[in-house]
Amino acid sequence: MTESIRTELQKEKTELRNEILFRIKTGNFKEGLYPLIKNIILTEKEIEEIFACWRMEGEQSLLFLYGIILRTRDLEQIQIADKYLIGTYKQAEEMLKK
């Protein structure tokens, strides 16, 4: 892959990440997020950043994101999403015990 193509792909991912985070923060889901990410493979770090932001918005939003990742049918991303979803449930259970 040439450097210019790699740079362009990274630019697209950065723009996508910023748009997703903007929609999360503003609660603007009218267009949905799935059309934004259906053809983009996110790295573990990018998914982690999105989940970290989503956790602040509550469990329903987290489940919505999980659904989006499942629809990509990318096994690696589903496994990463599982890791964060399970981690969130464990945190919730620990908070309830206190």
N, C-alpha and C positions, 0 to 999 in steps of 0.2 A: 504494500500500500504506500503510495507516495505521501510525502509529508503534507502537501497541500490538501489532499483528500482527508488525511487524518485530522488536520487542523479544522477543516470544514465540519467534519463529524463531531468533533469536540465542541465547536461553536454551537451546533444544533442542539447537542445535549445540554449545554449550559443554558441556552435560551429556553429549552423545554423545562428544565428544572426550575428556572426562575418563574416561568408561567404557572407551573403546578403549585409552587410555594405561594405565589400571589393569589391563586384561586383558593387555596386552603385558608390563607390568612383573611381573605375578604369574604369567604363563604360563597363565592360565585361558582355554583355548580350547574348553572342553566344549560351550558353546552356540554357538560360532563367532562371528565378527565380521560376516559378511555380513548376517544379519538386522538388525543394528544400523544398517548404513549403506546398505542397498539403496534406500531411498527418500529419502536425504539427499544433497544436492549439496554436496560439500566444496570450499572455496576452495583455491587453490594454497598459501597459507600453512598451512592446516590439514593438507593432504596432506604438505607439507614437514615439519611438526612430527611427524607420525606416522612418516614415513620416517626422520627423524633418530633417533627412539626405536627404531625397528625395526632400524636398522643395528647397534645395539649388541647385538641379539639374534641376529644372524647371517643369512646369505644365504637359508636356507630360509624363514625367516619373511618376509623381504623378498619373495620370490617368491610366498608365500601372499597377502600384501597386494596384490601386483600382480594376482593372480588375482581377488581381490575387486573391485578397481577395474574390471577388464575386464568382469566380470559386470554392472556397472551400465550398460554399453553407452553411456556418456557420452563422446563423442569427445574433448572438452576434457580431462576427467579422465584419460583413457587417455594422451593426449599428455604431460600433466604427469607421470604415473607413469613413462612411458618415459624422460623426462628424468632422473628420479632413479635409475631402475634402471640406465640406461646410465652415469650418473655413478658409481654404486657399483661397477660392473664395471671401469670405468677405474681407480678407486682400487685395486681388488683386483689388477689387472694390474701397476700401478706398484709395489705392495708386493712382489709376487712377483719383480720384476726386481731389487730391492735385495738 
